[in-house]
């Protein structure tokens, strides 16, 4: 069995938020990209949990080979991190366009999956922390003609009618939902899966020797038309954040609580 995890390199969201709160987040002259070079880049958190889901399947006894693939200009850092966590193979789909839209990313990933032997299970993060789109997994399953299950908090391997299948616990607004799906399938993993593991120092050192497979659009036989973005960013800006803080007066906790309740009722927040 082959499991492929699709990962993305993003700016550290905590660092971005800290820069924004401090008023130091700046957009470059092109009006679309950040100028800060000190913000670290790392694997998207949801994608790291997708890799954790794959590793848990192997820990549970699944005989599988785990591959990790990323689209970008230089995703070596996150691929080495994936290797340190336990990936058996890593691949980088090189893209000269610095910010391809999700249609282009899905086209590259689905083409890679088709030409590299396919996959029984394709795991993706629920969404990326930088654009919060979450549509690439759906476009992959549409291109490959396989089912999609979203927002998984648990993924289990099972046998159904002699075929490999998955039992997936989904997170929904109305509670958990358990579904079964035949493989091959695309599954998106949510943060409810739990904290991903950390690589050991020995595995980090060993991962340095693993070379990623380099894949290009030319090797995938993709035309320029298929790599043409359908969604183009025109402008990015940092919104002005303003906050108003009002203190209530009172000598005791009871007086403070009464003053707060009266103020909330005045604003019709509570009745």
C-alpha positions in Angstrom: 0.0 0.0 0.0 1.2 3.5 -0.8 0.2 6.5 1.2 1.0 10.0 -0.2 0.8 13.1 2.0 0.6 16.5 0.2 2.3 19.2 2.2 2.8 23.0 1.8 5.4 25.4 3.1 4.0 28.4 4.8 5.2 31.4 6.8 5.0 30.7 10.5 1.5 32.0 11.4 2.4 32.9 14.9 5.2 35.0 13.7 3.0 36.7 11.1 0.4 37.5 13.8 3.0 38.9 16.1 4.3 41.2 13.4 0.8 42.3 12.6 -0.1 43.1 16.2 3.2 45.0 16.6 2.4 47.0 13.4 5.5 45.7 11.7 3.9 43.6 8.9 4.7 45.3 5.6 3.7 44.7 2.1 6.3 45.0 -0.7 6.2 47.4 -3.7 4.3 44.8 -5.7 1.4 45.1 -3.3 1.1 41.4 -3.0 4.0 40.0 -0.9 5.4 40.5 2.5 8.8 42.2 2.9 9.9 40.5 6.1 12.7 38.0 5.6 13.1 37.0 9.2 9.7 35.2 9.5 10.5 31.4 9.4 9.0 29.1 6.9 7.7 25.7 8.0 5.3 22.9 7.2 1.6 23.9 7.3 0.3 22.7 10.6 -2.7 20.8 9.2 -0.4 19.0 6.7 1.8 17.9 9.5 -1.2 16.4 11.2 -2.0 14.6 7.9 1.5 13.1 8.0 0.8 12.1 11.6 -2.4 10.3 10.4 -0.3 8.3 7.9 2.3 7.5 10.5 -0.4 6.3 12.9 -1.8 3.9 10.2 1.7 2.4 9.9 2.0 2.2 13.7 -1.3 0.3 13.8 0.2 -2.4 11.6 -0.5 -1.2 8.0 2.1 -2.5 5.6 2.6 0.7 3.6 5.1 3.1 2.1 4.6 6.7 3.0 5.5 9.4 0.4 5.4 13.1 1.0 5.1 15.6 -1.9 5.2 19.4 -2.0 4.8 22.0 -4.7 7.1 25.1 -4.6 10.3 26.7 -5.6 12.4 25.3 -2.7 10.5 23.0 -0.3 13.6 21.1 0.8 13.3 22.1 4.5 9.8 20.8 5.0 10.6 17.6 3.0 13.6 16.9 5.2 11.3 17.4 8.2 8.9 14.9 6.7 11.8 12.4 6.3 12.8 12.9 9.9 9.3 12.1 11.0 9.3 8.9 9.1 8.5 9.4 5.4 9.9 6.7 3.1 10.1 8.9 0.0 10.0 12.7 -0.6 9.3 14.5 -3.8 9.5 18.2 -4.8 7.3 19.4 -7.7 9.2 22.5 -8.8 7.2 25.5 -9.9 8.8 28.8 -11.1 5.6 30.8 -10.4 6.1 32.0 -6.8 2.4 31.9 -5.9 0.5 29.4 -8.1 -3.2 29.3 -7.5 -4.9 26.2 -6.1 -5.9 25.0 -9.6 -2.3 24.9 -10.7 -1.2 23.2 -7.5 -3.9 20.6 -7.8 -3.0 19.9 -11.4 0.7 19.4 -10.5 -0.1 17.2 -7.6 -2.7 15.0 -9.4 -0.3 14.7 -12.4 2.5 13.6 -10.1 0.3 11.1 -8.4 -0.8 9.6 -11.7 2.7 9.3 -13.1 4.4 8.1 -10.0 2.4 4.9 -9.5 -0.7 6.3 -7.9 -1.7 6.0 -4.2 -4.1 4.0 -2.2 -4.6 6.8 0.3 -3.9 10.5 -0.3 -3.8 12.6 2.9 -4.0 16.4 3.0 -4.3 19.0 5.6 -7.8 20.5 6.1 -6.6 23.8 4.7 -3.4 26.0 4.5 -2.7 28.5 7.3 -1.7 31.2 4.8 -4.7 31.4 2.5 -7.3 29.2 4.3 -8.8 28.0 1.0 -8.9 24.2 1.5 -9.9 23.4 -2.1 -6.8 21.6 -3.4 -7.8 18.2 -2.0 -11.2 18.5 -3.7 -9.6 19.4 -7.0 -7.2 16.5 -6.7 -10.0 14.0 -6.2 -11.9 15.5 -9.1 -8.9 15.1 -11.4 -8.3 11.5 -10.3 -11.9 10.5 -10.1 -11.8 9.2 -6.6 -13.8 10.0 -3.5 -13.1 12.7 -0.9 -13.7 12.7 2.8 -13.1 15.9 4.7 -12.3 17.0 8.3 -11.0 13.7 9.6 -10.1 13.4 13.3 -9.2 9.7 13.0 -8.4 7.4 10.1 -8.5 3.6 10.4 -7.7 0.9 7.9 -10.2 -1.9 7.4 -11.2 -4.6 5.0 -14.6 -4.4 3.4 -15.8 -7.1 1.0 -12.2 -8.1 0.3 -11.2 -4.6 -0.6 -9.1 -2.1 1.3 -11.2 0.6 2.9 -11.0 3.3 5.5 -13.2 4.1 8.5 -13.0 7.8 9.1 -14.3 9.9 12.0 -15.2 13.3 10.7 -15.6 16.5 12.7 -18.9 18.3 12.0 -20.8 21.2 13.7 -23.3 18.6 15.0 -20.7 16.3 16.5 -18.6 13.4 15.1 -19.6 11.4 12.1 -18.2 8.0 11.2 -18.0 7.1 7.5 -16.4 4.3 5.4 -14.8 4.8 2.0 -13.1 2.4 -0.4 -9.6 3.1 -1.5 -8.2 4.9 -3.3 -9.5 8.1 -1.7 -8.5 11.6 -0.6 -8.8 12.4 3.0 -8.3 15.9 4.6 -7.2 15.9 8.2 -8.3 18.4 10.9 -6.5 19.6 14.0 -8.7 17.4 16.2 -6.5 14.5 15.2 -4.1 15.7 18.0 -0.6 16.8 18.4 1.8 15.5 15.8 5.0 13.7 16.9 8.5 15.3 17.0 11.5 13.8 15.2 14.4 12.5 17.2 17.9 14.0 16.8 19.1 10.8 15.2 16.3 10.8 12.6 17.0 14.5 11.9 20.6 13.6 11.1 19.6 10.6 9.0 17.0 12.7 7.1 19.8 15.1 5.8 21.0 12.3 3.6 17.7 11.6 1.9 17.5 13.3 -1.5 14.0 14.4 -2.7 12.9 13.4 -6.1 12.8 16.5 -8.3 9.7 16.7 -10.5 9.1 19.4 -13.1 6.1 20.4 -15.1 7.9 19.3 -18.3 8.5 15.8 -16.8 4.7 15.7 -16.1 3.9 16.6 -19.7 1.8 19.5 -18.6 1.1 22.3 -21.2 1.3 26.0 -20.4 -2.5 26.2 -20.6 -2.9 23.7 -17.8 -0.5 25.7 -15.7 -2.2 29.0 -16.3 -3.6 30.4 -13.0 -7.3 31.0 -12.9 -7.2 33.0 -9.8 -4.7 35.9 -9.7 -3.9 37.9 -6.6 -4.3 41.6 -7.2 -3.6 43.1 -3.9 -2.7 42.2 -0.3 -2.9 44.6 2.6 -2.7 44.6 6.3 -6.0 45.8 7.8 -6.0 48.4 10.6 -6.7 46.7 13.9 -8.4 49.0 16.4 -9.7 48.0 19.8 -11.6 49.9 22.5 -11.3 48.8 26.1 -13.8 49.9 28.8 -13.2 49.3 32.5 -16.1 48.8 34.9 -15.9 50.2 38.5 -16.6 48.3 41.7 -15.1 47.7 45.1 -15.9 44.0 45.3 -16.2 41.1 42.8 -20.0 41.2 43.3 -20.1 45.0 42.4 -17.9 44.4 39.4 -20.1 41.6 38.2 -23.3 43.7 38.6 -21.7 46.6 36.8 -20.6 44.4 33.9 -24.1 42.8 33.6 -25.7 46.3 33.6 -23.3 47.4 30.9 -24.0 44.3 28.7 -27.7 44.8 29.1 -27.3 48.5 28.1 -25.6 47.3 24.9 -28.4 44.6 24.4 -25.7 41.9 24.5 -27.8 40.1 27.1 -31.4 40.6 28.1 
